[in-house]
Amino acid sequence: MNLEGSVRDMLAKRIAGEIVLSPSPGATMRKWRTLLQVSQVEVAEELDLSPSVVSDYETGRRRSPGSGFIRRFVGALLDIDDGRGGRYIQQMARITLAPGDVFLDIREFAAPVSIGELCRALRCDVLVGEKALEQDVFGYTVIDSMKAIQMLSGLDFYRIFGMSSERALVFVGVTRGRSPMIAVKISPFKPRIVILHGIITEIDPLAVSLARHEGIPLAVSRLETQDELVEALLKVYRSTQE
């Protein structure tokens, strides 16, 4: 089995397992369908069903789907992605396990969280992208800014994005914010928001300029310690599991 085949199997097991274990399986189905950018109509056609059936499962109007339907649903999502060239599967194939000394935490939400909700939890000042506060994020990665600069190659940077680029990148140990935003600029994948923690002096104007140019919301967390930041993120993560 080639790498992409093994990644597909890993993804299928992960997605199916998350749906089965979720207290809201329909919402989790919708989350993964959205992540793979597949419409209800497309997945319904792949399953030879009416789109209303998919909608009923996702909204909870139908009873929780059985394991057989979940397996077919996940297979349909991955088949559609494969038919488009395997964009999502290829993205996952580039990702290996992240070193713990660079990536302090990396998690996927069971249900989407708005940028505004995340910023409130982290006591953020939003510097760029206030109009995007209603957009959803599907996970977060906490990155040691200095160690990332010192240790990550360009290919390693893919690891930051976990299962989806539609996430918050939270850089800690930041002095002025220039380096994280330069790294984000040159990355082929763009996060939903960049959050900086540890600003000692005022933020570098170049960081703000790059965020505006790339169309990426930029915020600064005012939580005092890194431990507080990680705990606040964990609380948000746990709230999506309920």
C-alpha positions, -999 to +999 in steps of 0.1 A: +000+000+000+014+034-009+016+064+014-016+081+002-034+047+005-023+043+041-032+079+049-067+073+034-072+043+056-060+063+086-084+092+078-113+068+072-108+052+106-103+085+124-134+102+108-156+072+114-144+068+149-150+104+157-186+102+143-194+070+162-180+084+195-195+119+191-225+129+213-237+147+182-228+124+153-248+145+128-228+176+136-196+157+133-207+143+099-213+179+088-179+190+102-160+165+081-181+170+050-173+208+053-136+201+059-134+181+027-155+207+009-181+183-002-217+194-006-248+175+007-259+170-029-225+155-039-224+130-010-260+121-016-253+114-052-223+092-043-245+073-018-275+071-042-297+089-017-318+120-015-299+151-002-327+154+024-316+121+040-280+135+045-295+167+058-318+148+082-288+129+097-267+161+100-294+181+117-305+152+140-339+148+125-331+112+119-318+088+146-281+085+149-267+066+118-255+031+122-219+020+117-227+007+082-241+041+071-211+059+087-187+037+069-204+044+035-206+081+043-169+084+051-160+063+020-182+087-001-164+117+012-129+103+005-140+090-030-152+124-039-119+139-027-100+113-047-120+121-078-109+157-075-073+147-074-070+138-037-064+173-025-072+166+012-056+131+012-024+145-003-023+173+022-026+147+050+002+126+034+026+154+039+020+155+076+040+134+100+038+133+138+048+167+152+078+171+176+065+179+210+091+206+217+080+227+187+042+220+187+030+223+223-005+212+215-025+203+184-062+194+185-092+190+163-126+203+175-156+179+175-177+208+164-167+242+148-159+272+170-162+307+158-132+330+157-150+354+180-156+327+206-120+316+205-107+351+208-129+358+238-116+327+255-080+338+250-087+374+259-075+386+225-072+420+210-081+415+173-058+436+151-068+425+117-100+408+105-127+419+129-153+412+102-143+376+102-152+368+138-183+347+128-162+324+107-155+289+121-123+272+130-120+234+133-089+231+155-058+247+168-020+243+170+001+259+196+036+266+183+068+276+201+077+305+179+115+305+184+119+267+182+098+266+151+122+291+134+152+272+146+141+236+139+114+235+111+122+230+075+097+242+048+082+207+045+080+204+083+057+235+083+029+213+069+027+196+103+013+228+118-019+223+100-030+190+116-061+176+099-072+209+084-058+243+076-091+258+087-077+262+122-061+287+146-023+289+147-013+301+181+023+312+184+038+315+219+071+331+229+066+359+204+085+391+207+070+413+179+052+389+156+073+394+124+087+358+121+053+340+125+036+361+099+065+357+074+063+319+079+025+320+073+030+341+042+053+317+025+032+286+035+009+272+007-018+267+033-034+295+052-049+293+087-083+308+096-066+330+122-031+337+137-030+344+175+002+357+190+011+354+227+041+369+246+044+402+228+070+421+249+068+454+231+044+467+204+037+444+175+058+448+144+039+468+118+051+443+091+032+415+109+000+436+107+007+445+071+013+409+061-019+398+078-039+424+059-022+415+026-029+377+031-065+383+044-058+364+076-072+376+109-045+385+134-050+387+172-029+391+203-038+371+234-035+391+267-035+361+289-005+364+312+011+330+310+016+302+285+000+278+309-032+300+311-033+301+273-030+263+269-057+257+296-080+282+280-077+264+246-083+231+263-115+244+278-127+254+243-117+220+230-136+202+258-167+223+252-169+209+217-168+173+231-200+178+252 
